[in-house]
């Protein structure tokens, strides 16, 4: 028999945990890094909105994920990249290799039923993800050297890379106005541009000009004007081009403190032209002005809201909501700035 005193303690703890975690999953303000080195104090505050991990997350029941065991088949394990539209959040899960769809309207989290071996289209190492016209879900697979396109039921619609034209495809961005795919190929040191039907158009980054070419591009994104941003992971730098591949400018990525090494992984741009970079080495987010001026950084190693453990992919939607794949914490964190 359990002593009454222990029963009271257990009951109190059971009540406290949901209340605490419910508070943590609500809006909370997070300041930028106080010891930001070259990064000045933040000009605005950051709202933590939510964590996405399973269906419980969408229902506002994050506390259940903590006090009960959610089946690994029904929850994110190692999210690598993220994309969001008005109704859905699409996430690549690296282990096991799969695609998660969080449907805000239906409040469901499902695994996209992609083909199984030996059928083509089975994912082995999903890297980047984007959604194009008609809801086609495009995913790069770095291990297979291919790019797959699926419909929302998981049916395979498109395959790029059968001819071995990719070395290590990683990040991907879609120009919705021109219906083009921009794929960062790390081993080719180039961004390869295709039509949405799979026709190769041109490459960016192999001009032979030192200030315009990159080494191991990891991620790509567009700003609201249509300019293309390429994250060079080896240098590390950010390169900015027109959608047609005309070089505009570049700048070097600096750590949050003087002399700090960085390992950038993901890149995104908000409606004001601020550039966000995930740093997997220091578990923080670096924010720059459009001309490359350091603005502020936030985050540290940990598992609380606003903390990270290998932040990887990042995406900013039309409303400036910021989605970050917090890989080793097995979640996507969502933020909003209070300007």
Number of C-alpha atoms within 10 A of each C-alpha: 3 6 7 9 9 10 11 11 11 12 11 11 12 12 11 12 15 17 13 11 17 15 12 18 20 16 14 17 16 17 18 24 21 14 14 20 18 17 23 17 16 17 12 13 15 20 20 22 20 22 23 24 24 26 22 19 22 20 12 16 16 23 19 16 17 12 12 8 8 16 10 10 11 15 22 28 21 23 31 30 33 26 24 21 14 11 11 17 18 22 30 30 26 20 14 17 18 20 26 23 19 24 17 15 10 12 17 16 24 16 19 17 15 20 15 10 9 7 9 12 24 19 26 15 22 30 30 29 28 24 21 17 12 8 13 20 22 24 29 30 25 22 15 20 20 24 27 22 24 22 17 15 9 17 15 19 14 17 18 19 17 11 8 10 15 23 18 24 32 31 31 27 24 24 19 13 8 10 13 21 25 26 30 33 27 24 15 20 21 25 29 21 24 19 15 21 13 15 12 15 12 12 20 23 25 15 12 9 9 9 13 18 17 28 20 21 32 30 32 26 25 22 19 12 10 15 18 23 25 28 29 27 21 15 16 20 20 24 23 25 20 14 19 14 16 14 18 13 14 18 16 13 25 21 24 27 14 11 10 11 15 22 20 31 24 31 28 26 25 20 14 11 15 18 23 23 26 29 26 22 17 21 22 26 28 27 26 21 15 17 13 17 17 22 21 26 29 22 22 16 16 13 14 11 19 23 18 29 23 25 33 28 32 28 23 25 16 12 11 15 18 24 26 28 31 28 23 16 21 21 27 27 23 21 23 19 15 10 7
